[in-house]
Amino acid sequence: MFYEASGTGDALVFIHAFSLDRRMWEPQVAAFDDRFRVIRFDLRGHGKSVPPGTPYTGYDDLRAVLDTLGVRRATLVGLSAGAELAINFAIAYPDRTAGIVLAAPGLGGYQTPPLPWASPVFEAAAAGDPARAARLWAETPIMALHANPSAATAVTALVMENARLWTYRRTEQPLVPSARERLGEITSPVLVIVGETDLPHIKEIARLLKDGVAGTTVVTVPKAGHLVNLDAPDLFNRTVAAFLERR
C-alpha cells in the first residue's frame, strides 16, 4: 500500500473515493498538517498501490498502514467509498478509531438504486476499453463539480490516471454482517458532510447514519456535489476543523 504522511500530532487519516487516489486530498493536507499527523494512502488498484489479487479487506489494509506508521489510534476522514471503508474500520477496530468524518458516504449493505448513467461505463469496461470507461465515468453526475468547476480538470486527470482499475476483478471482501446492520456498534464521534446537490441515495445514507449512530452530526454544504471536499474546500475544511476542536 502506498501512503504519504506529513506533520506531527494526533493522526488524521484521509481515505479517497473510488476512481481517484490520495491526491484528491491536497486542499486538506495543506489545511491540517500544521496541527496533525496527516496520513493519506492509495486504495488497492488506485494510485501507486498494488492491484487487487487475492481476497482482502479494505479495513485491514488501513490497519496495516497504521501499524507500519506506529499509529495506535486515528481520526478517519473518508469520502464516498472511502467513507464506507472508514465505517467498516470503526466497527472492526473501535479501539483504534478516535472519530470519523464521513463525506458523501457509502455504506456497506446499502442497496444502491439503479443508476442508468453508469451503464455505459460498465459496458466500456466489459468491452475491454478502460480508457473509455474512465472518460465516461469522469462525465457522470457523481464526478460533477457544481460550486467549484475550476477543479474539474484535475478530477478528470485523476480519473484517467486511474483508468486501469476498470480492468481489475473485484476481490475485496465485505464486512459480515454488513455495516448497515451494525451502525449501533459505532462508539466514536461521527460527522457526516453531504453536498446539497449530491445524489438522493447519498443523502438517504446520511439520514441512516444520523438515525443509526448516536450523536451523529450531519452538515449539508450549499451548492456542492458529491466530491464535496473539492467542490467547497474552504467550508469543508472549516467544518472538519470545528469537529476536531469540539473533540
N, C-alpha and C positions, 0 to 999 in steps of 0.2 A: 504494500500500500504506500503510495507516495503522499507525503504530508509536508507542510511548512509550519513553522512556529516562530513567533516573534513576541517581544515584550516580556514583562515579568508581572507576577501577581497571581491571583486566582485564575484557574484555567477556564477559558471561554472557547468552546469548540463550534465551528461553523460547518454545516453539512449541506452540500449543494443539491440542486434539483436534478432530476433526470435530464439527460442530454446536454448538460452544462458541465462545469467542473469547478474546482476550488477558486478559480479566478473570478467567478461571479461575485465573490465577497470583497473585492477590492475596496469599495466605499466603506465597508465595515471595518476592515483591518486598519485602515488609516484613522478611524474614529476611536478604536478601542485598545490598540496595542500599547498606548501610553499608560494604561491602568491595569491591563490584564495580560495574561499569557495567552495570546490568541493562536489557536491551532485550527488549521483547515486541511482537509485531505480529499483526495480523489477517490470516489467510489469505484469499485471494480468495473473495468471496461471503459472508464472515463479518464480523461487527462493522461497522467503518467502512471496510473496504477495498472496492475496486471489484469488481463481479461478474465472473465468468469470461466471456470472449468469444472472442477468437482463441486459437489453441493457445499454451500456455505451460508452463513447468515450475516447480514449487514451489521447487526448489533455486536456480533463477536469480532468483526473486522474493526469496528470502532474501539472495542475493548483492547484489541491488540495494539492499536495506535497509542492509546492512553498508557498501556503497560510499557511500551517502548520508550515513551517520554517520561515515565515515572510519575504519571498523574494519577492520584488516587481518586479524586472527585472533581467533577467539572459541571459547568452550566452549558447546556447544549442549545444551539440556535440552528434550526433546520427549516428548509423551505420545500414544500411540496413532498416529493419522495424523501427528501432529507428530513422533513418533519415527521414523516411516518417512521423513519429509522429512529429518530430521537425518542418517539413514543415507545417503540419496542425496547429500546435500551433502558428507558426509565422503568419499564415493567420487569425486564430481565435482570437489571442491575440497579435496584433502587438505592443501595448504599453508596453507589458511585455517581449518583445524579444529584447535583445541588439545585437544579432548576431547569426548566425547558421553555424555550421560546419557539412557538410553532407558527410559522408564516405560511399562509396559503396551504394549510395542512392536508396531506393524505392521511389515510387511516387504514391499517390492516384489518381485513374482514369487512370493510365497507364495499358494497357493490356499486361500482361506478355506472351511471346510466349510459346508454348508447351515445356516442359522440360521432355523428356522421362525418364531421370534418376530418376525423382521424383515419378514416378508411383508406383514402389514397396513400397515406403514409405507410400503413401496414402492407398495402398491395405492392408498393415500390420495394419495400424491404423483402417481401416474399419473392419478388421477381429478381432478387439479387442485385439491386441498384441502391446501395446505401447512400450514395451522394444525393440521389433524387429524394430518397426518404427523408434525409436530413434537411434538404432545402424546403420540402413541403412542410415538414414539422416546424421549421422556423417561421412559416407563414400562418400557422394555426392561431386561433384565439388565445390559447394558453401561453403563447410566447409574445403576445402583443403588449406593447408599452403604450399606455394611454396618457399618463401625466408627464412622462419624460421620454418622448420619442427619439431624442438625440442619442439614447443608449441603444437603439435598435440595431445599429450596425455592429456594435460589439457583441450583442447577444447572438446575432446571426453568425458571426465569425466563430464564436464558441461552439454553436450547434454544428457547424460544418466541420470544425476541427475534431469533433467527437462523432463523426459520421460512422466510424467503424462499429459503434455499439449496435447498429442496426443489423450487424452480421452475426451477433452472438446468440447462442441459445440460452435462455434463462435457466440458471441453476440455483438462484437464491431461494433459500427455504423460508417459509413463513413462520412467524411466531405462533405457537399452538398451546392453548386456544388463542384465538386472534385478539389483537389489541382492543377491538370494538367490544368484545365480551369481557374485557379486563380493565376498563378505564378506572374502576374504583380502586384498583391496586396502586395507582399513581399517587405518591405521597409528597412529591416535591412541588414547589410552586410552579404554576403554569401561566404563561401569557400567550394568547393567540392573536395574531395580526393578520387581517384579511384586507384585500383591496376592495374598494366599493364596486368596481366593475368586474370583479373576478367571476368565475363560473358559478352557477347556482349550487352545484353539488359540493363545491369547496365551502361555500357559506353554510350549507347544511352540516358538513363535518364540523365546522366551527361551533355550531349550536350543539351538536352531540358532545363535543368536548366540554363545553360550558356546563351542560346538564350532567355529564358523567364524571367529571373530576372536580371535587370540592374546591372552591376558592378560585376557580379559573377566571381570569380576566380576558375579555375579548375587546380588541381595538380595531375599528374599521378606518382605513386610510382613504380619505376622499380622492376620487378620480383614478386611483391606482388599480392596476390589473393584477394578474397572477404573480408576476415577478416583482412583488411589492418592494423588496429591498433595493431594486434598481429603478423602479418607477417613481419612488418617493424616498430617496436615500436619506435625506436630512431628517424627515419626520420619522422614518423607520429607526434611525439611529437614536433619536431622542426618546422614542418610545421604549426601546430596549434599554437604554441607559437609565431611564426612570424605574423600570422594573428591577434592574440590578441594584440601584441605590436603595429601593424600598426593602430589598432583602438584606 
